[in-house]
Every structure is written in structure tokens, then in C-alpha cells.
Amino acid sequence: MHKQPADTVIVLDFETTGLSPDQGDRAIEIGAVIIEQGRITDSFQRLMNPGRRVSSFIEQYTGISNAMLQDAQDCSSVMAEFAEFIDGYNLVAHNASFDRRFLDAELERIGAGYPGQFACSMLIARRLYQGAPNHRLGGLVEYKNIPTDGVFHRALADAEMTARLWLQMLEDIELDYGKVELTFRQLQQLSKTPKAGVSGYFNRQ
């Protein structure tokens, strides 16, 4: 799937009970949007019941209450549905190592997987926007004047903002470096390129 274009991806975001599935944390919400040929065409959002109560900190941080999760589907049902949704697409997330850990852990629980590759919009933004005050999603949305409804830390809202940031980065690469038809693989490689070598990287492409 490396040859697939960078403008056709699924952007996803998890809300979770904590920071690490290795410590027993579980997903409580998944949000995702499909970008096809540079346009957002579809979305997916589900709450999921992790089988135990979430902390008051997580309730306040995400706005997702235990009462909301009580009637939600269990994680395995939602993740089975989500595995079908992402099939055939490469994946993008902001701070992707976090979301990838939870995606892998939740899919492993149900014996499922995905064929796509992952790219991190945060690592790419660090290379493209070296003058930004910070590279958190909210900070970048403000830095690039990306339209937002002001909702953060809900999965679909964050996925939508990350998708807009991704499209903005593709547009800026075209404007700054004259690169139009980028592959997903090129964006993955950019995320690992030293900051001082970004211009040289695009000159070699």
C-alpha cells in the first residue's frame, strides 16, 4: 500500500481510559474520517463500553461520562465494525504511536488486523512548521487558522481536525516545494527526516 496517494487515507483518533493498553487501559471512543482524493467523504464514530468505570479525570478530560458508556456497545463489537471500515486504507493519527498502540491492542483482542500503514501528522508537522509555538493538535489548528468548532478531546472532532491539518500540510508541500502527487510512503519518510534536511528531501523526490 506504499504506492497509494497521500490524499486518500483514513484519519483516526481514540479516547481511552488512560495512556497505555499495556497497563490495562481500554478504548472508550473511536472517531475516524475518510479522505479520498483530498476530500473528506465519510466518517465513523462510536462510544464503546470498556467493561469498567472510567476515572473522574477522564470524564472531565474527554466529556465522556460513565453514564454515556453504560449503554454503549462493548469494545469488541465496535472494533469488529471499525476493522471493516479501515480495510484497504492507510492510516493517519496525530501522535500516531498512541493511537496505534490502542488500535493494535483492541484488534488483537478480537483476532483482527489491518493491511494499511500508519503515518503521524504530528511528526510531519514538526518538520513542515518548525516555527509553530507547539505541535499539539490544538496549537497547529490555531497556527494554521484551520476552521474548528472548538471541541477537543472527543474522537470524531479530533479526527476531523487532524484530517484538515493533513490536507493543509499536503497543500503547503505543493506550494512550498512544488510537489503535487505525493505518495503515502513519501509522507512517512518525511516524518523521519531530520528537520534540517526537509528541503533536501523534497529536492530528491
TORZA-786477 format. One record per atom (N, C-alpha, C, O, CB): x, y, z. Coordinates in steps of 0.02 Angstrom, whole numbers, plus 32768, in hexadecimal, padded with zeros to 4 digits. Glycine has a CB too. Layout:
! residues N
XYZ;...
This chain:
! residues 205
80297FC38000;800080008000;802B803F8000;801080778004;7FD28000803D;806D80367FFB;809980717FFD;808E809F7FC2;809A80DC7FC7;80E2805A7FFE;807780847F8A;807080AE7F4E;802F80D57F4E;802280FC7F20;807480837F10;800680CA7F7F;7FC780EE7F81;7FD381397F8C;8003814C7FAD;7F9980D27FB9;7FA781627F71;7FB181AB7F77;7FA681C37FBF;7F8081A67FE5;7F8181D07F49;7FCA81F97FD0;7FC582158013;7F8282378020;7F7082448059;7FFD8246801F;7F5D82467FEA;7F1D82697FF3;7EE1823A7FF8;7EA882507FF3;7F12829A7FBA;7EEF81F98001;7EB981C7800B;7ECD819C8047;7EF4816D8041;7EAD819B7FCB;7EB181AD8081;7EC4818D80C0;7E87818C80EF;7E5481AC80E2;7F0181B180E1;7E8F81688126;7E60816E815E;7E85818D8199;7EBA817681AD;7E4181288171;7E6881C281B4;7E8481E481EE;7E5B81D0822B;7E1E81D4822B;7E83823381E5;7E7D81B98260;7E59819E829A;7E7181BC82DB;7EA881D882DF;7E608152829C;7E4781B6830D;7E5881CD8350;7E3381A38384;7DF78196837D;7E4882188359;7E57818E83B8;7E39816A83F0;7E348197842D;7E6081C0843A;7E62812B8400;7DFE818F8453;7DFC81A48499;7DFF816484C2;7DE2813184AF;7DBA81CF84A9;7E23816784FA;7E33812A851F;7E2E8135856A;7E25816D8582;7E7A8112850D;7E3280FE8590;7E2F810285D9;7E71811A85F7;7E73812C8632;7E1C80BE85F7;7EA6811A85D0;7EE8812E85E9;7F1A812D85B0;7F0781308576;7EFF81008621;7F5A812A85C2;7F8F81358590;7FAA80F6856F;7FC980FB853A;7FC7815885B0;7F9E80BC858C;7FC080818572;7F9680418575;7F7F802E85AB;800180768597;7F8B8020853C;7F697FDF853F;7F927FAB8564;7F767F7B857D;7F597FC784F8;7FD47FB58567;7FFE7F86858C;7FEF7F8985D7;7FFD7F5985FC;80477F958580;7FD37FC185EE;7FC17FC98634;7F777FB88640;7F5C7FC48675;7FCF8010864C;7F577F9B860D;7F117F868613;7EDF7FBA85FD;7EA37FB08604;7F037F748659;7EF77FF385E1;7EC8802685CA;7EA5800F858A;7EBF7FE88563;7EED806885BD;7E6880298582;7E3E80158549;7E2480528524;7E24808A853E;7E027FEA8561;7E10804784E6;7DF0807B84BF;7DA9808784D7;7D86805784E9;7DF280698474;7D9380C684D6;7D4D80D584E7;7D2980FA84AE;7CEC810184AF;7D4A80FF8527;7D4F8112847D;7D3081318443;7D61812F8409;7D9D81378411;7D1B817B8452;7D45812283CE;7D6C81268390;7D4981578361;7D0C81548358;7D7480DF836F;7D7081828342;7D5781AE830F;7D8581AB82D4;7DC281A782DD;7D5081F78329;7D6B81AC8297;7D9581A8825C;7D7181CA8221;7D3481CB821E;7DA7815F824B;7D9981E481F3;7D7E81FF81B5;7DA581E3817B;7DE181D78180;7D80824D81B5;7D8281D98143;7DA381C48105;7DB1820280DC;7D85822C80D0;7D77819280DE;7DF0820880C5;7E02823A8093;7E0D82148052;7E3681E6804F;7E42826380A8;7DEA8228801D;7DF482097FDC;7E0282417FA9;7DDA826E7F9F;7DB681E07FC6;7E3C823B7F8A;7E53826D7F59;7E4C82B47F74;7E3582E27F52;7E2A82657F18;7E6282BB7FB3;7E6482FE7FD0;7E2383187FEC;7E1F83537FFE;7E7D832C7F9F;7DEF82EE7FEF;7DAF83048009;7D9782D48040;7D9F8297803A;7D7A83087FD1;7D7B82F08076;7D5E82C680AA;7D1B82AB8091;7CEE82D28081;7D5682EF80ED;7D158269808E;7CDA824B806F;7CAF8222809F;7C748215808F;7CF0821F8037;7CCA820E80D9;7CA181E48105;7CC081E7814B;7CF981FC8153;7C9E819980EC;7C9A81D2817C;7CB381D281C1;7C98819781E8;7C68817681D3;7CA0821481E4;7CB8818A8221;7CA58152824D;7CAF816A8294;7CE4818682A5;7CD08111823E;7C7D816182BE;7C8481758304;7C5C81458330;7C20813A8323;7C6D81BE830F;7C7B81298362;7C5880FE8392;7C76810783D7;7CB3810A83E0;7C5C80B4837B;7C4B810A8409;7C6080FF844E;7C6480B48459;7C41808D8438;7C2E81208481;7C8F809F8488;7C9280578497;7C9D804C84E1;7CC3806F8502;7CCA8035846F;7C7A801C84FB;7C7A800C8542;7CB67FE08552;7CBA7FA8853A;7C387FE98557;7CE67FFA857B;7D227FD28589;7D177F9D85BF;7D467F7785CF;7D5A8000859E;7CDB7F9985DB;7CCD7F66860C;7CDD7F7A8653;7CD97F528682;7CF27F2885FC;7CF17FBA865C;7CFE7FD3869F;7CF5801F869F;7CF2803E866A;7D457FBF86B8;7CF3803B86DA;7CE9808486DF;7D2880A986CB;7D5F809186D4;7CD580978727;7D1E80E586AF;7D57810F869F;7D60814286D8;7D30815086FD;7D4E8134865B;7D9C815C86DF;7DAB818A8716;7D8A81CD870C;7D7681DF86D4;7DF78192871D;7D8381F28742;7D668236873C;7D9282638712;7D79829086F0;7D5C82548783;7DD482588713;7E01827F86E9;7DF18275869F;7DEC82A58679;7E4B826C86F6;7DE88236868B;7DD982278645;7D9482438632;7D8A825C85FB;7DDC81DA8638;7D64823E8660;7D22825B8654;7D2782A68645;7D0982BF8616;7CF3824F8690;7D4E82C8866D;7D5683108664;7D7E83218626;7D6E834F8602;7D77833086A2;7DB382FA8619;7DE0830785E1;7DBD82FC859E;7DC683248570;7E1E82DA85E6;7D9582C78599;7D7682B68559;7D2E82CD8553;7D1482D5851C;7D79826B854F;7D0E82D8858D;7CC682E6858B;7C9D82A68583;7C6082AA857A;7CB783158553;7CBD826C8587;7C9A822C8580;7C8E821085C7;7CBD81FF85EA;7CC481F98554;7C50820C85D9;7C3F81F6861E;7C3281AB8621;7C25818B85EE;7C02821C8637;7C358191865D;7C24814A8667;7BDB813C8652;7BCC81068639;7C2E813786B0;7BB0816D865D;7B6A81648648;7B65815C85FC;7B3D813485E4;7B3F81A0865F;7B8D818285D6;7B8D817D858D;7BA681398576;7B8D811C8546;7BB981B5856E;7BD7811E859B;7BF580DF8586;7BCB80A3859B;7BD2806D857E;7C3A80D885A4;7BA080AC85CB;7B78807585E6;7B4E805385AF;7B47801685AE;7B4A808E861E;7B34807C8582;7B088060854D;7B2D8056850B;7B0F804284D9;7ACE808F8541;7B6F8062850B;7B96805A84CD;7BA3801084BF;7BA27FE784EC;7BD9808284D1;7BB18001847F;7BC67FBD846D;7C097FAD848E;7C2F7FDA84A0;7BCA7FB58420;7C177F6C8495;7C587F5A84B1;7C8F7F66847D;7C827F6D8441;7C587F1084C8;7CCD7F678495;7D067F77846A;7D0B7F47842F;7D197F5C83F7;7D467F778492;7D017F06843C;7D0B7ED58407;7CDA7EDF83CD;7CED7ED78393;7D047E8E8422;7C9C7EF083DC;7C6A7EFB83A7;7C7D7F37837D;7C7A7F35833F;7C247F0383C4;7C907F6E839E;7CA27FAB837A;7CE07FA08351;7CE37FB68317;7CAD7FE583AC;7D137F7F836D;7D527F768349;7D4B7F47830E;7D6E7F4F82DC;7D877F5B8378;7D1E7F178312;7D117EEC82D8;7CF57F16829E;7D077F0D8264;7CE07EB282EA;7CC87F4382AF;7CAB7F70827E;7CE07FA08262;7CE27FAD8226;7C717F99829C;7D0B7FB8828F;7D3E7FE8827A;7D737FC6824D;7D8D7FE6821F;7D5F800782B7;7D837F88825B;7DB37F648231;7D9B7F6181E9;7DC37F6681BA;7DBE7F1C824C;7D5A7F5981DF;7D3E7F59819B;7D427F9F817D;7D507FA78142;7CF57F41819C;7D377FD281A6;7D378018818E;7D7C802B8173;7D81804D8140;7D23804881C7;7DB280168195;7DF5802C8181;7E167FFE814E;7E4C800D8136;7E22803181BE;7DF67FC7813E;7E147F97810F;7E227FB880CC;7DF57FD680AE;7DE67F598106;7E5F7FB280B4;7E717FCD8073;7E8D80138074;7E9E802F8040;7E367FCD8048;7E94803080AF;7EAD807580B5;7EED807780DF;7EF68050810D;7E7780A380D3;7F1880A780CF;7F4E80BA80FD;7F3080E78132;7EFB81058128;7F8880DC80D7;7F5380ED816B;7F38810E81A6;7F64814781BD;7FA1814581B8;7F3080DB81DE;7F43817B81D7;7F6581B681F0;7F4881C68235;7F0C81C08240;7F5D81F381C0;7F7481DB8264;7F5D81F482A4;7F8F822782BD;7FC9822782A8;7F5481BA82D8;7F78825382E9;7FA482858307;7FC182678347;7F9C82538374;7F7E82C98316;80038263834A;8025823A837D;801181F28372;7FF481D1839F;8013825383C5;802181D98337;800781988320;801D815E834B;7FFB812B834E;801D818C82DA;80578163836D;806D812A8396;8039811983CC;803080DF83DC;80B1813983B6;8019814C83E7;7FE58142841A;7FA9811C83FB;7F9580E88415;7FCD81858438;7F8E813783C5;7F52811983A7;7F6180D4838A;7F3780A7838D;7F3681478370;7F9D80CC836F;7FAE808B8353;7FB180568389;7F9B801D837E;7FF2808F832E;7FCC806783C4;7FCF803683FB;7F89801E840C;7F7E7FE28416;7FF180558439;7F5A804C8411;7F1680388424;7EF3801383EB;7ECF7FE383F7;7EED80768438;7EFE802983AD;7EE080058375;7EF97FBE8373;7ED27F8F836D;7EF080298332;7F3B7FB58378;7F587F728376;7F3E7F4783B0;7F2D7F0D83A7;7FA57F758378;7F3C7F6483EC;7F277F3E8427;7EDE7F298422;7ECD7EF08431;7F337F678466;7EB37F57840D;7E6B7F47840A;7E5D7F1583D1;7E327EE983D9;7E427F8783FF;7E807F1C8399;7E757EED8362;7E917EA88373;7E757E748360;7E957F078321;7EC97EA78397;7EE67E6783AB;7EB67E4083D8;7EB47E0383D5;7F297E7283CF;7E917E638401;7E617E43842E;7E2C7E1C8407;7E117DEA8420;7E3F7E77845B;7E1C7E3483CB;7DE87E1283A4;7E057DEB8369;7DE17DD3833D;7DB47E45838A;7E477DE58367;7E687DBE8333;7E657DDF82EE;7E647DBD82BB;7E497D7A832E;7E627E2182ED;7E5E7E4682AE;7E9D7E6F82A3;7EC57E7882D1;7E1F7E7382AD;7EA57E888267;7EDE7EB38256;7ECB7EE3821E;7E907EEC8210;7F1A7E888241;7EFD7F018200;7EF07F2F81C9;7F2C7F2E819A;7F657F2581B1;7EE27F7781E3;7F217F37815A;7F587F328129;7F7D7F74811F;7FB37F748101;7F3D7F1B80E8;7F627FAB8137;7F7E7FED8128;7FBA7FFE8152;7FCA7FDD8184;7F4A80218131;7FDC8034813E;8015804F8162;7FFD808B818C;7FC780A58181;804D80648131;802880A281BB;801880DB81E5;8046811581D6;8081810B81C8;801D80C88230;802C815281D9;8056818E81D8;804081BD8210;800581BD8224;805181B38192;806F81E4822A;806182108262;80618259824B;809482738235;80968206829A;80288279824F;802282BF823A;804B82ED8267;806183228250;7FD882D5823A;805582DA82A6;807C830482D3;80C6830682BE;80E4833B82BD;807582EC831B;80E282CC82AE;812882C98299;813282EF8258;81658311824F;813F82808291;810382EA822A;8108830E81EA;8103835981F6;8128838081D9;80D282F681B9;80D4836D8222;80CC83B48231;810A83D18250;811B840B8244;808F83BF825F;812D83AB8279;816B83C38298;819F83D58263;81C98401826D;8188838F82C8;819D83B3822A;81CD83C081F4;81B683F981C7;81DE842081AF;81D8838281CC;817583FC81BB;815A8430818E;8152847381B0;815C84A88192;8118841A8171;813E847281F0;812E84B08214;815E84B9824F;814984B78289;80E484AF822D;819D84C2823F;81D084C58274;81CA8504829E;81E6850882D4;821584C18255;81A585378285;819C857482AB;815D857682D5;814F85A882F6;819B85AE827D;8137853F82D5;80F9853D82FC;810A853E8347;813B851F835C;80CF84FE82EA;80E185608370;80ED856283B9;80EF851D83D9;811585118407;80B8858C83DB;80C584F083C0;80C684AA83D7;80A8848083A0;808F849A836E;809E84A1841B;80AA843F83A8;809084138374;805883E6838D;804A83B18370;80C983E88358;803883FC83C3;7FF983DC83D7;7FC483EB83A3;7FC9841C837E;7FE283F3841E;7F9183C183A0;7F5E83CA836C;7F3D840F8371;7F368432833F;7F2983948372;7F28842283AE;7F08846383B7;7F35849D83A4;7F1F84CE8386;7EF1846B83FF;7F75849783B5;7FA584CC83A5;7FAF84D3835A;7FB4850B8341;7FE784BE83C6;7FB1849C8336;7FBA849E82EE;7F7C84B782CA;7F8184DC8299;7FCD845982D4;7F4284A382E4;7F0384BC82C7;7F01850982CC;7EEC852B829D;7EC6849C82EB;7F1685238305;7F18856B830E;7F4E858B82E2;7F4385BE82C3;7F25857C8359;7F89856C82E0;7FC2858682BA;7FB1858C826F;7FC685BC824E;7FFF855982C3;7F8D855B8255;7F7C855A820D;7F36857681FF;7F1E857281C6;7F82851381F2;7F1685918231;7ED285AD8229;7EA2857B8209;7E7B858C81DC;7ED585EC81FE;7EA4853E8221;7E77850A8208;7E348510822B;7E3285158269;7E9684C28213;7DFD85128206;7DBB85198225;7DAD84E18257;7DBB84A6824A;7D84851B81EF;7D9084F38290;7D8084C182C3;7D4184D782E8;7D32851382ED;7DBB84B882F4;7D1D84A68303;7CE284B7832B;7CF484BE8374;7CC884C8839F;7CAC84818323;7D3584BA8384;7D4B84C583C9;7D48848983F6;7D58848E8431;7D2484FB83E6;7D33844F83DC;7D2E84128405;7D7083EC8400;7D8883DD83C9;7CF383E683EE;7D8E83DD843A;7DCB83B4843B;7DC18379846A;7D97837B8497;7E0883DF8451;7DE88345845E;7DE883098488;7DA682E28483;7D9382BF84B1;7DF4831C84D1;7D8482E9844A;7D5282B98435;7D6B829D83F4;7D8682C283CA;7D0982D8842E;7D64825D83EA;7D88823A83B6;7D798254836F;7DA782608348;7D7981F083B9;7D39825C835E;7D2A8271831A;7D4082B8830D;7D5982C782D7;7CDF8269830D;7D3782E4833D;7D4D832A8334;7D98832D832A;7DAF835282FE;7D3883558371;7DBE83078351;7E0683078349;7E1B82E78307;7E4B82FE82E7;7E2782E28384;7DF982B282F2;7E08829282B2;7DFA82C38278;7E2182C68248;7DDF825282A9;7DC382E8827D;7DB383188248;7DE783508244;7DFB8364820E;7D6E83378254;7DFD8368827F;7E30839D827F;7E7383838265;7E9683A68241;7E3983B982C6;7E8483458277;7EC18327825E;7EBD831E8212;7EEE832881EF;7ECF82E38280;7E82830C81FA;7E79830581B1;7E838347818E;7EA1834A8158;7E3482E881A2;7E68837D81AB;7E7183BF818C;7EBA83D4818E;7ED483F2815F;7E4583F481B0;7EDC83C481C6;7F2483D281CB;7F4A83AB8196;7F7783C68176;7F3E83C18212;7F3A836C818C;7F5B8342815A;7F5383618114;7F84836680EF;7F3D82FA815B;7F1783758104;7F0B839480C2;7F3183D680BC;7F4A83E78086;7EC0839F80B7;7F3483FC80F2;7F5A843B80F2;7FA4842D80E6;7FC5845280C0;7F5184608135;7FBF83F98104;800583E880FA;801383D480B2;804683E88096;801A83B0812A;7FE683AE8094;7FEF839B804E;7FEE83D98021;801583DF7FF2;7FB7836A8038;7FC184078031;7FBC8446800B;7FFC846F8013;8016848B7FE2;7F7F846F8022;801684728050;8052849A805C;8090847B803B;80BB849F8023;805E84A180A7;809384388039;80CB84178016;80C884287FCC;80FC84347FAC;80C883CA8021;808C84297FB0;8084843B7F69;809B84837F5D;80BE84917F2D;803B84317F52;808684B07F89;809784F77F81;80E185047F8C;810185287F66;806E85227FB2;80FE84E57FBF;814384F47FD2;817784CD7FAA;81AE84E67F9F;814D84E6801B;816584917F95;819784667F75;8182844F7F2F;81A9842D7F0D;81A4842A7FA0;814784627F19;813184507ED6;812184077ECD;811E83EE7E95;816684637EA5;811583E47F04;8106839D7F01;80BA83937F04;809A83A67F35;812883767F3B;809E83787ED0;805583737ECA;803C832D7EDC;801483267F0B;803E83857E84;805382FA7EB9;803982B77EC3;8066828F7EF2;808D82657EDD;803282927E7E;805F829E7F32;8087827C7F64;806A82377F75;802D822E7F76;808B82A67FA4;809682087F82;807F81C77F99;807E81C67FE6;80A081EF8007;80AC818D7F7D;805881988001;80578190804A;809C817F8064;80B081968099;80248158805E;80C18157803F;810481438053;813281808059;815A81838087;812281118020;812B81B0802C;815581EC8030;814782148070;81758230808E;814882197FF3;810782168084;80F7823980C3;8112821380FF;81298231812F;80AB824280CA;810F81D180FD;812D81A98132;817881B88138;819281C1816F;8122815E8126;819A81BA80FF;81E381C780FF;81F2820E8117;82238219813A;820081BC80B9;81C7823D8104;81CF8282811C;81CE82858168;81F382AB8186;819982AF80FE;81A2825D8187;819B825F81D0;81DA824881F4;81E282558230;8160823381E5;8207822781D0;8246820E81EE;8283823681D6;82BB822681E9;824F81C481DE;8276826881AC;82AD82908190;82C482C481C4;829A82E481E3;829782B3814E;830682CE81CD;831C830381FB;8300834681E6;82F8835481AA;836A830681FC;82EF83708217;82CF83B08208;82F783DA81D7;82DB83FC81AC;82C483D78248;833883D981DD;8363840181B2;836583E5816A;837C8407813C;83A9840481CE;834E83A98161;83538389811F;8313838780F7;830E836480C5;836B83458127;82E083AE810C;829E83AA80EB;82A283C180A3;828983A08076;826A83D48111;82C283FB8097;82C884148051;82ED83E38026;82D983D57FED;82EB84598050;832583C98040;834B8398801A;8323835A800B;8329833D7FD5;838A83868040;82FA8345803C;82D083098031;82A183147FF5;829C82E97FCA;82A682F98070;827F834E7FF3;825183597FBB;827683647F79;825C83527F44;822583967FCA;82B183817F7B;82D883897F3E;82EC83477F1F;82F583417EE2;831783B27F4C;82F283147F4A;830682D27F31;82CB82AA7F16;82D482797EF3;832882AA7F68;828E82BF7F26;825382977F12;824382A17EC8;821382837EB0;821782AB7F3D;
